Amino acid sequence: MLRSPITPALALVCLATLTIPAQAQAQSQSQSQAVAKSDAECRLSKNGETVYNDDCTVKEKAVEGRETFVVKFDNGKIFRFSGPNRQNLRIEDDFANASNVLFEDKGAKGVFSWNDGNSTDKLVVKTGASSSGSKDGNSGGGLVLGPPVPDLQYLVGKSPVSAALGFVIRGTKYVSETQGPQGTLTDMVDKKRCVAFLISNNIYKAITFADDSKCQR
């Protein structure tokens, strides 16, 4: 079990936010939609043959108990995967025919596999490693982030101070932090998951899954 003391700075932030009403925070969280969008690299294969290998974007939404991934290729092709959770996703083709999808979460890489009756398709989406320039200015720093953490995306755009009390309630544990050109990357253990929080100008810019090795001390 990972055990790590909260740093003095984090403890001070926690004390500063104890006056925030828990009910108001819970209401704000329930009204938020967990949405995250990232630049990525995509490779699509049909029956083992690669038909696309280039840049793309991926948007993940978790709204009202439904998980949705929208992957858009640079050539305009769009794939939409949705379902009650990641283990029960489906994809619809241009004729509204739905196919079951197997999703594999491999950290900074997600793999979608399905068979539409004509071919076996596999879509590999690798986030944070696109060779093209990022529209939001997150390129060039050598920072590779994993997939967004759906249940924490409501914090993106907010300050760490506003999240401190929630972290105490959730039992989130600080592990380490590193400074980079894009901001401060803080690794924390949240619900037995290793999560990376990217902070810039005192605002959460990204909250993503991190490799478990980063949360081992």
N, C-alpha and C positions, 0 to 999 in steps of 0.2 A: 504494500500500500504506500502511495506517495504521500510523504509528510514534509511540508515545508513551511516555515514561519512566514507570516505576512510581513513585508518590509515596513520599516518605520514610515516611509512616505505613504504607502498604501493604507497603513493603520490610521494615519492622520486624516486621509481622505475619508475613510470610513466614519470617523468621529464627526467630521464636518457635515456629514449627510444624514446623521441620525434623526434630524428634525424633519426630514422629508416624509410625509404621510405614506405609509405602505399601501393604503387603499388607493391613493391617487396614482402611485407608481404602477400598481397592478392594472388599474383602469387604462392608463396610457399604453401599457404593453398589450392589453387585449385589443385595443383599437388599432394597433399598428399592423401593417402587413409586412411580413418578412420577405424582402425582395433584395436580390444581389445580382450584379451583372459584372462579368469579367471578360477581358480579351483572352483568347486561347488559340491553340493549334488543334486542328481537327484532321483525323484520317478516317475516311469512310471506305469500307471494303464490301464487296458483294461476292459471295461464294469464294472468299479468299483473295480476290483480285482488288487491288486498291484503285478506286475511281475518283477519290479526292484526297489531297494531302496539302492543306494550306491553312491560312488564317481564318478565324471565325470568332464569334462572340457567343457566350452562354449566359443565359439569365435564369436564375432559380427563384421560384416563388413558393412560399408556404402560406396559404390563405385559407382560413376556415376549414382546417383539417384536410386540405388537398395540396399535394406536392406537384409542382410543374417545372419542367426544364424546357427552355426554348433555346435551340441551337441554330444560329444563322451563319451560313457560309458567306464568304466574300462574293460569291457568284449569285447570291440572292436566295439560294435554296434554304428552306426553313424546316426544321424537325421539332415537333412538339411532343414531349413525353409527359404524361400526367397520370395521377392516381392518388389513392388515399395515403400512400407512403412510398418510400423508395423500393420496397420489396414487391409492390403491386402496381407497376407502371404499365401504361399502354400507349401505343402510337397509332395515329390515324393517317391513312394515305390520302391522296387527292380525291378519292372516291368515297371517303368516310368509312372505309373498312379498317377495323381496329385489330391490332396484333399485340400479344403480350410481350413485354420487354424484360430482359434480365439486366439489372443494373449492378455493376461492380464498382465499389468505392475503393480506389487505390491511392488515397492521399491526394496528391496534386493531379491525379489523373482519374477520370471517370470513364467507364466502358459500358456502352449500351449495345445489347445484342437482341435481335429479333428475326423471325421468319414470317414473311407475308404470304407464304404459299408458293411463291415463285423463286425466291432466293433467300439465302441466309445473310443478313446484313450485320455489320459490326461498326459502330461509331466510337472512336477513341477521342476523348476531349481532354487536352492537357492545358491546364490554366497556369497563368503566371510566367509562361516561358515563350510567349510570342516574339518572333523576330522583328515584327513591324512595330512602329511607334504607337504607344497607347494614347488614346484620345484624352484620357484623364490625367496624363502626365506621370503615370506610374512606371514608365519604361526607363531603361538606362541605368538603373541602380543595382541590377543584379539580384533583385529580390524575387524569390519564387514563392508564391502563396498557394495554399491548397484550396479545396472547394469551400464555399461559404458555409457557415454553420447556420442553418435555417432559423432555429429558435432564438438566435442572438442577433439577427440582422436588424431588429428594431433599435439597437444601440448605435448603429452606424449613423454618423452625423451628430451624435451627442457627445458630451464631455465625460471623461472617466469619473468625475465627481458624481454625476447623476446615476452611475451604475454601481457605485461602491456598496451601498446598502444592499442592493440585490445580490451582489456577490457574497456578502456575509450570510445572507439567508440561504443561498444556494450551496454554500460550502466551497465556493471557488477558491483555489489556492494558487498564490503567486509562485512561480518557479524561477524565472530569469528574464532579463531584458537586454536587448542589444540596440545600439544606436546606428543609424544608417542615413544615407542621403534622403530617403523618403520619409523618415520619421523614426519613432521608437517602436520596436517590435517586442512585445511582451508575451512570453509563453506562460500559460496558466492551465491548471487542471480543473476542468469543469464537468461534473457528472461523469467522472472516470474517462473523460476525453481530454486530449491535449489540444489546446486551442491557442491560436496566435492572434493577438490584438495589435493592429497597426495604428499608432497614434501620431498625428501630425497637427501642430498648432492647437494642441489640447482638445482634439476632436478624434473620435474613432473613424478611421478611413476604411478599414476592412477588418472583418472578424472571420477567420477561416480555420479549418482543421489543420493541425500540424502533426508532424511525425512523432510517434510516441517516444522516440529516443530523446527528443528535445525536452521532455518532461520528466526524465529520469535523472536523479541526482545521487 
